[in-house]
Amino acid sequence: MQNPWPVMLVTGKSTTSPAGGREMLGRLNRGILQELFGELLVVMELQKPEQGGQSLTSALRGHIDGLTPAVIAAALDEIREKQVGLVFLDGSNLGALAAAIKAETPGVSVCTFFHNVEARFFWGSLKQRRSPRALAVLAANYLAERKAVRHSDTLITLTARDSRKLKRLYGRAATHISAMAIDEPVATSGIAAGKGPPYALFVGGTFYANRAGIAWFAEHVAPRIGMKTCVVGHGFEAYRQGLESPGRVEVIGGVDDLRQWYRGAQVVIAPIFDGSGMKTKVAEALMYGKKIVGTPEAFAGYEAVAAQAGWQCRTADEFVAALAEAEALDLPVFDPALRALFDAQFSRDAARTRMAAILGLPVMERAVP
């Protein structure tokens, strides 16, 4: 039986332009909620302001990422008008809204989905690039996230590690764990052999941990392995001069279609040493049936499948040894066992089943939008 009350989703504005894992997962959450609740779903999209468009005082009150006092007032009006019973906040940066909902409409249930532990994420960013602005961003997100933890009925994190971080930072753990998932996976029939010599593939955006990780790899590992490393990701063109080495590292930058790069890769690398949440590139590699050589940080949330998915490495020597082993194994272009791992745990269907259970819906029921 479908829930009788409307549900409000508050999320960032959707875009079809190339995006990182957070936006991809946000779109997936939106699609799943639409399937589960159909016409009962009310969507409020937030438009991020231009950089510098909000004052520090406003940001420290939780008015960040498009969540202004006017937006909060409009959300409360819509909650009352449509008799919304549940508000799903797609991000712990929206804690000011959670606090306002509980103050003004205490009978409404609030569910917050944590893409990261934002305080931990922005602490890492601050360590990489110390500046007054980075410190202000950290403070604003910490205060907003604290409100989300205090005023939400349901807290969903991607990993048990993030749940423990919430407990340490704010005194309350997550109520549920729901792993990273990817929408609209490629069909297995579309995986064909690539042309040319194999290479190690790095895929990701230019957030701080990716930049630091691939720079470390280019300096300490790439010169010591037999295959070239290809770096794919929008924005990395700007780092070409510091990363590229003839015959060792090639920066491809942004591409419209990742499939050809995964097809030709011998293995996927994930030299990530800091961050929060889960790394999209690991689920994506499994989707393409590829083994991963990565750090324990890269495998956070994937611990149960890490031994089958690839190799965990902490040092340059361990990366060199694992990549030599991967090259010697002559790994298949597509490993169906790895794709089966993806389908079972990190696909849209898996995420939908988890979300239905968390929200108390019959798992097999599928509302028609």
N, C-alpha and C positions, 0 to 999 in steps of 0.2 A: 504494500500500500504506500502510495506517495505521500510525503509530508504535506500537511494541509496549510503550512504557513509560507509566505514568501521569504526568499533568501536574498540578501544583498552582498554582492562581491565588490570590494573596493580594491582597485588595481591600477598600475601604471598604464598609460596610454599605449595601446598595441600598435605595432609597426611591422611592416613587411620587409623593412631594410635588414641587412645583416646585423645580427645581434648576438650577445653573449648568452651564457647558460642561464642567467637569471631571467632574462626576458623570454627565452624559449620555455622555461619551466612555468613562468607566469601565464603564457598563452596556453600551455597544456592544462594548468589548473582551471583556467577559464572554460576551456572546451569540456573538461570533465564535469564541472559544475553545471554547464548548460545541458549536458546529457542527463545528469542526475535529476535536475529540477525543472527543466523545460521552461515553460512560460512563467513559472514562479520565480525565476532568477531575475533580479534587478542588478544591473551593472553600472557602477560609477567609475569612470576613468579619470585619473589624475594627470594633469599636464605639468611636467616638470618645468620650473621657471628657468630662465636664463641664469648662467653663473653670476652670482652677486645680486640676484634679483630679490633676495630676502635678507632682512637685517639679522645680525647675530642674536639680538634679543628675541626676535621672533623664532629663529631656528632653535634656540635653547628651550623654548616653550613647546617644541615639537612640531612647529609649522615648517616642515621640510618636504622636499620632493613633491611639491604641488598641494600639500595639505595645509590650506590656509583657514583662518577663522570662518571665512565665507563658505568654503567648501564643507567644513564641519557642520555649520548651521544648515546648509542645504541637505547634507546627509541625514541629519536628525529630523528635518521636516519630512523627507521622503520615508524614513523609517516609520514615523507616526502615520503618515498619510496612507501608506500601503500595508501597514500593520506587519512589518517585517519581524520575523521571529529569530532569525540568525543572521549575523553579519560576519562575512569571511574576509579578513584582512590579508591581502597577499603581500606580506612583508612586515617585519617587526619595526620598521621605520614609521609605521602608522599608529604608534602607541597613543598619541594625543587623541586620536579619534576613538580608540578603545576606552580611554578614560572618560571622554565626553559622553559616549553611549551609556556607560554604566552610571554616570551621574544623572543623566536626563531621562533615560529609558532603561532602568535597572532590570526589567524583566526580559530584555533582549539578550540572547546568548551571543558571545563574541568568540570567534575562532581565529587565531593568528597563525599564519604559515611562515616559518623562518627559512628564508633562502640561505642565510648565514646567521651566525651570531654576530650581528653588525658591530658591536663593540670590539670583538676580537678581530674582525676583518679590518676595521679602520685603525686599530692599534698597529697591526702589521704594516698598513700603508704609511702611517706616521713614522714608523721606524725606518722605512725605506727613504722617505723624503720629509724631513723635519721642516715644518713651516707653521706660522700662526694659523693659516687657513686649514691645514691638515689637522691641527689640534682642535680647532673649532668644529670641524666635521665630525671628529671622534666624539667630542663632548655632546654635540647635538644628537647623534645617533645613539649614544649610550643612554641619554635621558629619555629619548623616545622609546627605546627598546625596554627600558625599565618600566615605563607605563604599560607597554604591551603585555609584559609578563604579569604585572600586578592586576590588570583589569580584564584579562581574557579568561574565558571559561575553559577553552581548549587551546593547547599549545602544540603545534606540529613542527618537529625538526627533521632534518634529513638523516641525521645520524645520532647514535647514542652518545658520541663524543660531544656533539653540540648540546645535547640535553644536559650532560654533566657540566658544561661551561655555563649554561643558564643557572644551574643550581649554585655554582661557585660565585657567579657575579651578582645574582639577584635573589638567591634563596629559594628558587622554585625550579624544578625540572620540567621537561616536556611531559605532556600527557600522552603523546603518541609519537611514533617514529614512522616516517614514510620516505623511502629512499628516492634518490634522483630518478627521473624517467625522461624519455625522449619521445616526442610525438612523431607520427607519420614515418616510421622506419623504412629504409630502403628495402626493396624486395630482394630476396636471395638470388633470384634469377638475373638481377642486374649486376651481380658481382662477377667480373670477368678479369682475366689476366691483364696486367698492365704491360707496357712496352718499355724496353730499356733496362738498365741495371737496377737492382732493388736498392732501397734507401730506408733510413730510419725517418719516421714522420713525426713532426711536432705540430700540433694544431691548437690554436688558442688565441684569445684576444690579448691586448697589451696591458692588462691590469698588472699591478706591481709584482706579484708572485710569478707570473708567467715571464715577465721581462727578466727578473733576477735569475730564474731557473734556467732559461735557455741560454742566457749569457754565461752562466757557470758551466753548462754543458758544452757550449762552443769552445770554451777555454780549456777545460780540464778533461773532457771525454772525447769529443769529436776528432781531435788530432790523433787519437790512439786506436780508432776502430777502422774496420775494413770498408765500411759502406758510408756513403755520403749522408748527411742530415739535411732534410728539407723542412723549412719553417713556413707554415701556412697560417695566415691570420690577418685580418684587417688591421691596419695600423703598423704592422711590422716593417713596412717599407721604410719608415723613418729610422729604423735601427739597422738597416742593411750594412752600413759602413762598419759598425762596431761588431757585427756578428759574422759576416761572410768571410769565408776562407776558400780559395780555389780548390775544388775537388773534395772539400771537407764539409762545408756548410753553405747552403744556398737559401737565401730568403726569397720566397715566392710572394709573400704578402697576401692580400685579399684575393679570393677567387669566388666565382659565382656558383661553382659546383665542386663539392669536396670529393665526389665519388671517384674521379680519376686518380686523385692523390692517394686515397685509401687503397684502391686496386693495386697500384704499383708498389706500395710500401711492404717491406719485409716485416717490419715491426713498428709499433707506435711507441713513442717515448713520452714520459711525463715527469721531468725533473723538477718537481714542485716541492719547495721546502717550507712554505708558510700558507696560511689561509684558514678558511672555515667552510662549512657546508661540505658538498661533494663536487668532484671535478667532472664536468660534463664530458671531457675528452675520453675518460675511461669507459663510460657507458657507450659513447659513440664508437669507440674502437671495437667493443664487443658486438655492437650492432653490425659492424662490417666484418665480423669474424676474424679480428686481428688480435694477436697477443700484444701485451703492454709491458714495457720495462719502465718502472716508475718508483718513486720514493714512497715510504709509508704514508706521507701526507697525501700523495696522489691517490692512494688506495683507501683513504679514510671513508668509511661507509661501505666499502667493497671487501672488507676483511674476509667475509665468509667465502668469497669466490676468488680471492687473490691468488691462491696457489694454482688454480686452474687457468686464471686469466693471464698470468705472466710471471714476472720476476720483480721482487721488491729489493731496492738497492738504496744504501745509505751513503756510499762513498763513490768516488770516481772509479776506483779499482773494481768495485762491485758492478758498476754500470758497464765497464769495459768487458768484464768476464761474462755478464749476462748477454750482452750484444754479440759477443763472439759465439756463445752457445746458440743464440737465435739464428745467427747466420749459418752455422754448421748444420742446424736442423733442417734447413731448407723448408721453412714453414709453408703451409698451403696458402694460396691466394685467399681462400675463404674457408674458415673452420666452422662447420655447422654446430659443433658442440658449444663454441663460444656464443654463436647466435642464439642457441637454445637458452643459455644463461641470461642473455639480454631479454629474450621474450618472457621468460619466467619471472624476472625480478625488476627489470628497468624499462619495460615497455609501457605504452599507454594503457593497455588492458590491465597490467599489474597495478599501475598507479590508480586506476579507476576502482579496482576492487578494494584497495586499501582505503581510498577516500570514502567510498560508500560505507565501509565498516566503521570508520572513524565518526562519520556523521549519523550513524545509526540507521542507515538505509538497507533494505534487502539487497544483497550483493548482486543478484541476477537481474534486478529490475533496471530498465533503461528508459528514462523519460524521453519523449520525442520533442525536440525544440519547436 
